[in-house]
């Protein structure tokens, strides 16, 4: 089916965060070294509603496992 637009871009973002690989982006502006400390990425569609404090609870649940 070819390269998936949304999942493919999320995979590219993960590669950037994990290894600094920018080869899948046509333009990367700004300093990206600050992104190396990122531990969690939450992606939402435009129609998704994230309840207040839900992201914090997700991270806490991950840390306590």
C-alpha positions as CSV (number, residue, x, y, z in Angstrom):
1,X,0.0,0.0,0.0
2,X,3.0,2.3,0.1
3,X,4.2,4.6,2.9
4,X,1.5,5.5,5.3
5,X,1.2,9.3,5.8
6,X,0.4,9.6,9.5
7,X,2.1,6.5,10.8
8,X,5.1,7.0,8.6
9,X,5.6,10.6,9.9
10,X,5.3,9.4,13.5
11,X,8.0,6.8,12.7
12,X,10.2,9.6,11.3
13,X,9.6,11.7,14.3
14,X,10.6,8.8,16.6
15,X,13.8,8.4,14.5
16,X,14.6,12.0,15.0
17,X,14.0,11.9,18.7
18,X,16.0,8.6,19.2
19,X,18.9,9.1,16.9
20,X,18.8,12.6,15.5
21,X,18.2,11.3,12.0
22,X,16.8,14.1,9.9
23,X,17.1,12.4,6.5
24,X,13.4,11.8,6.2
25,X,12.5,15.5,6.6
26,X,12.7,18.1,3.8
27,X,13.5,20.9,6.3
28,X,14.4,20.9,10.0
29,X,14.5,24.4,11.4
30,X,15.9,25.3,14.8
31,X,18.0,23.5,17.4
32,X,17.1,19.8,17.6
33,X,19.5,18.7,20.4
34,X,17.0,19.7,23.0
35,X,14.7,17.0,21.6
36,X,17.0,14.2,22.6
37,X,15.7,14.3,26.2
38,X,12.1,13.7,25.1
39,X,10.7,10.5,26.7
40,X,7.0,10.7,25.8
41,X,5.2,11.7,22.7
42,X,1.4,11.9,22.7
43,X,-0.2,12.4,19.3
44,X,-3.8,13.5,18.9
45,X,-6.1,13.9,16.0
46,X,-8.0,17.1,15.6
47,X,-11.2,15.5,16.8
48,X,-9.6,13.8,19.9
49,X,-10.2,15.3,23.3
50,X,-7.7,14.7,26.0
51,X,-9.2,15.2,29.4
52,X,-7.4,17.5,31.9
53,X,-4.4,15.7,33.6
54,X,-4.8,12.6,31.4
55,X,-1.3,12.9,29.9
56,X,0.2,13.2,33.4
57,X,-1.7,10.1,34.5
58,X,-0.5,8.2,31.4
59,X,3.1,9.1,32.3
60,X,2.7,8.2,35.9
61,X,1.2,4.8,35.0
62,X,4.1,4.1,32.8
63,X,6.6,5.0,35.4
64,X,5.1,2.8,38.1
65,X,5.0,-0.3,36.0
